[in-house]
Amino acid sequence: MHAEEILREISDFCRRSGLAESTFGRRAVNDGKLVSRLRDGGRITTETLDRIRNFIATGPLGSNTGRTSAIELERRPAPHYPGIGHPAAPASADAQDPQRNFRFFDNRQKYLLFVNTCSEKQVVAHRVALELANIHPRPPALRLFDAGVGDASVLTRVMRAMHERFPAMPFYIVGKEISLEDIRLTLEKMPDRFFEHPATVLVLTNLYYSEAPWLTTHSLSAASSFVWHELALTGNSAHRFETQIAELQPFLAENWKARLSPKSGNPIYERPIVLVIYREDHRFLLDSIVPRRGGTDANYDLVIASQPYRARASLEFKAKRVIAPLARALGPGGRLIAIHSHGNGPGMEIIQKVWPNDNPFTTDRHQILKTVKQELGAAGRDLNFNAYADNRSLFRYDMHTLPTEISTAIGTSTLFAAWNAAIYVAQVEDDRLAEVVKDSHYLDATGEVLKKHGGLWFWDESFVISRKRE
Ligand SMILES: C[S@@+](CC[C@H](N)C(=O)[O-])C[C@H]1O[C@@H](n2cnc3c(N)ncnc32)[C@H](O)[C@@H]1O
């Protein structure tokens, strides 16, 4: 028997039972290092193999391979995540760490003001929806991956467009999002989607880019704390769905936790989570689409990567850590559409009046595509990398203003909304902001730009990676 096979069995068992790999080794064969030795190529005797098998068969969960119900999940003791501390532990030094339960985007206010005062998310969703004309879903479902759901203001619009175009096709939709607040904002928007398009399987996960499309983690230790939760919505009204989705809150608050990596400063999850939601009255139809624990195919028809990285992140990070794994997740005929801020336009003029040398938008689509292609090597042979000409790739979105607002005296709330949009899009750090808001120069600069152009707008840049059809 290959070590890989037994490792897979152990890993499945640990995932189901919530045991850490070291605990497994200790309990099964009195050897806490069993799994790491196996992974390093170590051999075991047939007697040890028998003991492992026996432990798996008679261990805490027996040979349970079924799905976990919500109640089972709640009753089960929260697993220990080595090195991170017990998520459900009472206040400890660890729990008082300011990094724990940190509020996600330091710029939450900015984000909410931006999405409500500018048309970006509508325009992005429109651009993404154009791709629906170019995909060729195969039974049993149209497969969509959203690589950073945010508050789902893009995803829900795309789902509406999908329903319009493919009203009778089952949808398998996976969204990656690490922020609990964004998950809450996303779930709030979903009851109507389940009502309009009953044949929907919605999966939300906090897994990383290289894991989420496949709903699996590469790390055995993370696998041992994996939380997999399925909600089959009963009833057939949006109101009933909303009530059941809202009841998820305590479970989510307990499990959808993140912290900042001390090494990279990026948010990382405490425990990997997959949340699967569909309508109970469509269970029969959706049976082959509902994902099962332990990993699933990616094979997406459409991947949305809208604002998936910070503008100032390195080219390497954007190409290798974000876009390349997403390109791997495309199925035959599938398309990945990526969208990020392009700079230029009146928005950047405001920024440059205040910080003359600032330009956060230093990597363009050509550089990203070239690096992704290099990174994928032979795996990219059946992919097309479409940078498109500027007139197809670039699109503009605007700040909403009233018709007379800019020509007469500009109101304070408009000035603030414009300033907010400019600094949000340029992703200006809070400490730099504190300096410039001490006097009114920033508002004067904003007003001048609004007057000069009669409004405010920004540019986004898009590109597409597509996989050839079989
Ligand atoms: C997970 S991402 C994107 C979520 C979703 N895909 C969307 O497009 O709204 C959310 C983060 O992207 C950044 N972001 C979103 N829209 C942006 C924009 N127009 N310009 C610059 N950054 C943006 C912000 O840092 C925000 O916290």
The ligand as an SDF file (V2000), in Angstrom:
LIG
                    3D

 27 29  0  0  0  0  0  0  0  0999 V2000
  -12.3590   41.2560   -1.6130 C   0  0  0  0  0  0  0  0  0  0  0  0
  -12.1780   42.6630   -2.4630 S   0  0  0  0  0  0  0  0  0  0  0  0
  -13.3440   42.7720   -3.7440 C   0  0  0  0  0  0  0  0  0  0  0  0
  -14.7100   42.2820   -3.4570 C   0  0  0  0  0  0  0  0  0  0  0  0
  -15.6320   42.1520   -4.6760 C   0  0  0  0  0  0  0  0  0  0  0  0
  -15.0740   41.2280   -5.6340 N   0  0  0  0  0  0  0  0  0  0  0  0
  -15.8530   43.4850   -5.2790 C   0  0  0  0  0  0  0  0  0  0  0  0
  -15.4380   43.7480   -6.3990 O   0  0  0  0  0  0  0  0  0  0  0  0
  -16.4550   44.3220   -4.5820 O   0  0  0  0  0  0  0  0  0  0  0  0
  -12.5980   43.9150   -1.4550 C   0  0  0  0  0  0  0  0  0  0  0  0
  -11.3970   44.8140   -1.2720 C   0  0  0  0  0  0  0  0  0  0  0  0
  -10.9360   45.2070   -2.5450 O   0  0  0  0  0  0  0  0  0  0  0  0
  -10.5660   46.5530   -2.5550 C   0  0  0  0  0  0  0  0  0  0  0  0
  -11.4010   47.2440   -3.5530 N   0  0  0  0  0  0  0  0  0  0  0  0
  -12.6850   46.9970   -3.8910 C   0  0  0  0  0  0  0  0  0  0  0  0
  -13.0950   47.8210   -4.8720 N   0  0  0  0  0  0  0  0  0  0  0  0
  -12.0460   48.5990   -5.1710 C   0  0  0  0  0  0  0  0  0  0  0  0
  -11.8180   49.6630   -6.1010 C   0  0  0  0  0  0  0  0  0  0  0  0
  -12.7440   50.0680   -6.9410 N   0  0  0  0  0  0  0  0  0  0  0  0
  -10.6160   50.2250   -6.1410 N   0  0  0  0  0  0  0  0  0  0  0  0
   -9.6500   49.8150   -5.3050 C   0  0  0  0  0  0  0  0  0  0  0  0
   -9.7890   48.8510   -4.4110 N   0  0  0  0  0  0  0  0  0  0  0  0
  -10.9680   48.2350   -4.3360 C   0  0  0  0  0  0  0  0  0  0  0  0
  -10.7310   47.0580   -1.1510 C   0  0  0  0  0  0  0  0  0  0  0  0
   -9.5050   47.0070   -0.4900 O   0  0  0  0  0  0  0  0  0  0  0  0
  -11.7160   46.0860   -0.5590 C   0  0  0  0  0  0  0  0  0  0  0  0
  -11.5390   45.9450    0.8140 O   0  0  0  0  0  0  0  0  0  0  0  0
  1  2  1  0
  2  3  1  0
  2 10  1  0
  3  4  1  0
  4  5  1  0
  5  6  1  0
  5  7  1  0
  7  8  2  0
  7  9  1  0
 10 11  1  0
 11 12  1  0
 11 26  1  0
 12 13  1  0
 13 14  1  0
 13 24  1  0
 14 15  1  0
 14 23  1  0
 15 16  2  0
 16 17  1  0
 17 18  1  0
 17 23  2  0
 18 19  1  0
 18 20  2  0
 20 21  1  0
 21 22  2  0
 22 23  1  0
 24 25  1  0
 24 26  1  0
 26 27  1  0
M  CHG  2   2   1   9  -1
M  END
$$$$
